[in-house]
Amino acid sequence: MKLRWVQPQDVLGTLGGVRFVLLTAWILPGLLLAADWPQFLGPHRDSRSSETGLLATWPKNGPPLVWQRPIGAGFSGAAVAGNRLVVFHRVGDKEVVACLDAATGQEQWQFAYSTAYHDDFGKGEGPRATPLIAGDRVYTLGAEGRLLGLELASGKKIWERALNTDYQAPKGFFGVATSPVLEGNVLLVNVGGRHAGIVALDKDTGKEAWRATEHEASYASPVVATIHGKRRAIFFTREGIVLLDPRTGQVVYSKHWRARMHASVNAASPVVTDDLVFFSACYGTGALLLQVGTDGIHEVWTSGSAMSNHYDTCIQNNGYLYGFDGRQEEGAKLRCIELKTGKVRWTDDHPGCGSMILAEGNLIILTENGELLLVEANPVAYKEKARAQVLTAPCRSPIALADGRLYGRDTTKLACWNLKRQ
């Protein structure tokens, strides 16, 4: 039986104060052994997993395949909570939200609706944003800006919003791709609409709570963090950097920071480490590190050559950043840099772009070419521990790790591998 985390106030309310202490001690190991992956980039939106007992290597054909099944178009990643896996894809002229049994891949329910989205650049017409599971709800944001709130248990629609229509948001180069984040009772979305660059929506009704900025939408997803005791929502919009108070929408910091060329996108999410916030983009933009101090926000360093993320977000570990430097179509390279200085520690030419998760000191990487790599998160040198061809290019969806199972997809199938040591 997999043990699940229970909020302390819930335990007190049902079992009383005496038994609360015993139950908390009994549940905590389950929190560490079987973490969910309920949203884009994982529980804390940093691509880091606390799971242990994972494979230290795997054979040439890859880790054991648990199951795989056909999937429609799109670059949305899987979201996992308990025994439920939610995947978002396009089949024909419909965007489909499907809930699967995480262990077997068997479908439990699906919710489908019509879509007319057409990609002007031939980069795929399925959804890009990853579902968000929160409590008994799941939220999805489609390529045309259709935001849904569904019951996780049944797939029943609770509410929906047509954000692009409601806020007069332009289509963008590749439709909508930012993944909403939940903060308290509101969903935070980089809508990019008229007088509504960033919007907060009530999680139970979809009604607007506040709006801020005039910024167009980017392809980067927001993060929320507590810095010096204050909650901050951090966005990397098409215009640049925005930090807000998520309760009110008040902008506390804004900086124009983007490529000069129009045909560009900001797609990698901000990376927060204590009071440091890292941003990176391609198209001649580079990287920027900010320090959110008690006396204001200061620029620590900026560089056009240290790290240029096209669409994959860096992972921070022990003061170093690991990420893909360079544009996807020109052959990106895996690189390690020092967080506080931007100094390049090493670069490896092999991987190209890919999705990464840090677990037990290793980087689990699914490359765009469909190779599954295990690379030691080592700032001294690139140390590859395993490699296997497991899927077919292109693989641009983020991977997910939950209860020892790794989930990844290409454009035709979704697969699950067992990464647990026997």
N, C-alpha and C positions, 0 to 999 in steps of 0.2 A: 504494500500500500504506500502511495506517495503522500508524504505529509505536506500540508499546505499551511501557509502563513495566515494567522487570524489576528485581526487588529485587537490590541489590548482592551479597548473600550467595549468591543463586542463580547469578549470573553467575560468581562466583569458583569455585563448586563445579563448574561445567560447562565453563568455558573457561580457567580459570587466571588468576593475578594479572596477567600481562602484557597479556592481551587485555581484561581487565575495564575498564581505563581508556579504551580506544578505543571499546568497545561502549557504555559509559555516556554518552560524549559524543555518540554517534550516536543513542541512544534519547531523550535528554532533550527534543529538539524535539518529538517525538511526544507527550510528556506535555503540552506546552503547546498543541499544535494540535488535539488530539482527546481532550478530557477526557470521561470517562464521567460518568453521573449515576446512581450505583448505589443510591441510597436517598432517603428523604424529605429534601427541601431540598438535595439535591446532595451532592457528595463530602465536604464539611466541615459539612454540616447548617446552612448559613448563607445559602442561596439565592444564592450568589455563584459565577460562572463565570469561568474564566481564558481562555476562548476568545476569539480575535481574528478579524478579517476578516469580521465580520458586517455585515448590511445596516444602513445608516444611516437608512433610511426604507423605506416600501413603499406600493404603490398602494392605491386605495380598496377593492379586493377582497382585499387582504392579500398577504402574501408567497407565493411559489410553493408550491402544494400538491403534495407528493410522493406521498402516498397517504392514503386513509382507509378505515376498515372499521367494520362494525357492532360494537357492544359492549353488554354487559349492564349491569345496574344496579350502582351503587356510586359512591363518591367517592374511591377509591384512585387514586394517581398512578402513572405509569410509572416503572420502574427500568431503566437501560440500562448494559450493560457490553459493550464491543466491538461485535460485530454482533448481540447478543441484547438484545431488549426484553422485559421481563416485565410483564404487566398482570394485574390481579386484579379479577374482577367476578362478578356473579351472573346465571345464566341459569336461569330456572325455579326449581326447588327445589335448585339446586346452586351452591356457590361454586366458581369456576373459576380456576385459575392457568394462564395461557397464555404461552408463549414465542414471540415473533415475530421475524422478520428485521427488524432496525431500519431497514434501507434500503428494504425493499419492503413490509413489513407482512404477509408470508406467514407462516402459522403453522408452527412447527417441532414443537411438542408442546403438550399440555395435560394438566393433572391436575385432576380434578373430584371433589367429594364432596358428600354431601347436607347441607342446612342447613334448619333450621326457624325461623330468626330472623324475627321480626316486629317492625317498628318501631311503637311505640305512638303515635307522634305524626305518622305519615304522611310522614316525611322521607326515605324510601327504605330498601330492605331489602338493599342490597348492601354489600360490605365497604368500610370507610373507611381502614384502615391501608395504607400504601404498602409494597410488597415491598422487601426488603433483599437485595442481591446481594453476596456476600463470597466471593472465590476461586471455587471450583467448586460453591458452594452458593447457593441462594436460600431466603429465609425469608419466610413470609406469616403474618399474624394476622387471622383472620376476625372477623365481627361477633359471633359467639357465644364468642369467646375460643379458637378452635382454632388452635394454633400448629404450623406445618409446617416441616420442614427437607427440601428437595428437592435432587436433583442438577440443576445448572444445564444440563448438556448434554442430559439425557434427560427430566427431570421425574420421575424415580423417587423415591418417598418413602423418606427415610432414617429419619426419626422424626416423631412428632407428640405434642402434649400438648393436653389439654382443660383450659385454664387456669381457666376459670370454674368448672368442676366440681371440679378438683383442689384449688383454693384457696378454694372457696365464695365467689366474687366475685359481687356483685349485677349485674344486667343493665345498670344505668345508664339514662340518658335515651335514648341513641341507640346502644346496644350498645357494642362495643369499637372504639376508633378510634386509640389510641396506636400509633405505629410503633416497633418495637424498634430498639435500637442495639447494634452489636457493639463490644465492648471486649476486646481480647486474645482469650481463648478462651471468653468468655461473652456471651450475649445479655442485655441489661438491659431489663426490661419493667415498666411501671407496671400491675401486675395488679389491685391494689385488693382483694385477698382477705383472708380472716380471718387475722390475724397474718402477713400477707404482702402488705403494700402494694406493695413493690418487690421483684422477684425476679430473681436472676441464674441463667441456665440454660446448661449446657455446650453449646457450639455443635455438637458432634459427636454428642451423645446426647440432649439435651433434659433431662438430669438437673439437679436443683437444685444450685447451688453455694453460694448464700446467700440469705437473705431479710432484709428490713428494713422498719420502720415499720408502722403500722396504718392508713395513709392509704387512702381510697378512690381509685379510678382517676379520672383526668381525661381530657380529650381532647387534651392537649398531649403531644408526643413529647420524650423526653429527649435531651440532648446530653452529650458528653464532651469535656473540654478539659484542657490542661496549663496550670496557673496557678502561677507562682513555683516551677516545677520539680516540682509535684505533680499527678498525674492526679486529676480530679474528675468524677464523674457528677452532672449537674444535672437535677433533676426539678421540674416544676411540677404537683403532684398536685391532687386536688380540695380537699385541706386547705390546701395552700400550697406553700412552697418547701423543697426538701431538697437538700443537697449531701452526697455520700458518697464514700468511698474505693472505687473500683470493684473493687479486688482482694479486699476483705474485707466490704464492705457496711456498714462503720462509718459512722454518720452524723456528719458534722463540723459541720453547721449545719442548723437547721430553724426555720422561721418560719411561723406561722399567717397566711395572707394570701389571702383570698378574699372573694367577695361575701357579704353577710349573708343575702340571699334564697336559699331552698332551690333554687328553679327557676333555677339558674345553672350555667355550666360554665367551666372554665379550659381553653382550647384552643390558644392561641398558645405556641410553644416558646420557651424561654429564648434570649437572644441574647448571646453572649460576645464581648467585645472586650478583648484583653489581660487585665487583672484586673478588668474591669467586667462585670457580668451584669445584663441588663435583663429585666424581666418585665412583662407587661401582660394585662389581662382586662377584659371588659365588666361589665354589671350593677352599675354604680356603683363598680367597683373601681379602675380607672385604671392607673397605671404605677408601677414601683419600680425604682431602680437601686442595686445593691449593689457594693461594692468588696471583693474578696477579697485582703486584705493579708497580709503576713508575720506581723502581730500580731493577726490575727483578721479577721472579716467585718463591714463597717460599711455602714450605710445612707447613701448619697450624697444621694438625693432621692426624694420620693414625691409623686404628684400625681393628683388625680381628674379632671383636665381636659386634661392634656398629650397622652396617647395611650391609647385604650381599644381594644385589639384583640379582636374577637369570636372569629374562628377563624384568621385569617391572621397569620403571623409577620412582624415587621418585618425590614428589611434595613439593616445598618449600612454606611455608606460615608464615609470621611474625617471621622469624628467626628459624623456626622448619621444619624438613623434615619428611614427612609421606611416608612410603614405605613398601614393602613386604620383610621381612628378611628371608633368607633361601632358599634352593633348592625346586623347585616345586614338585619333586617326593617324597620329605621327609616331606612335609607339611609346607609351608611357613606361617609366621605370620605377621599380620599388626603391624607396630611399628612406634613410634614417637621418634625422637632424636633431640637434639639441634644442629643446623647447625654449630656453631662456636666452639663447644667442642666435639661433638660426644656422649655426655651423653644421655643415654637411659631414656626417660621420661615415656613411657608405652609400653606394648606389649599385643596384644590380639590374642588368639589362633585360633579364629574362621575362618577368611576369606579364608586362603590359598592364592595362587597367584590370581591376578586380574588386571584389567585395571581401572585407576582412572582419574577423572576430579575434579578439585576444582572450585566450583561456589557458590557465596553468603556465604562463610565461611563453606561450607559443602563439604565432599568428596562423590562424586557419584562413586560407585564401582560396576563393573560387575565382579564377581568372576569366577574362572575357572570352578566352578561347576554350573554356570548359575544363581546364585543368584544376585539380584540387591539390593544393600545396600545404605543407606544414613547415613553417619557418620559425626558427627560434627568435624571439624578440631580444636580440643581442645588439647593443650599440657599437660593438667593436667590429663586427663583420657579418655579412650575409651567410647564414648557416641553415641550409635546407635539410630537413629531416625526412620528408616524404613527398612524392609527387605521383599523380595518377590522372589519366584522361577519363573523366566521368560524364561529361555532358558535351553538347554540340554548340559551337559558336553561333550567334553571340549570346553570352551570359552577362547581362547587365543588371540583374535584380539583386538586391541585398540578400545575403544568406541569414539564416536564423539557427540558433542553438538552444535547445530546451530539453531537459531531462536526458542528456547524453545523446540526443538525436540531432543531426545536422540536416537542415532543409535547404535545398537549392533548386533553381529552375533555369531552363533555357527557354526558347520560344515555343516548344512543343510538349514539354513534359516537366513535371514536378517530381523530385526525388527526395528520399529520406535515407540517410546512412546512420548506422550505429557507431558512435565514437566512444562508447564505454569500454573500458578494459574488462576482460573476463575474469 
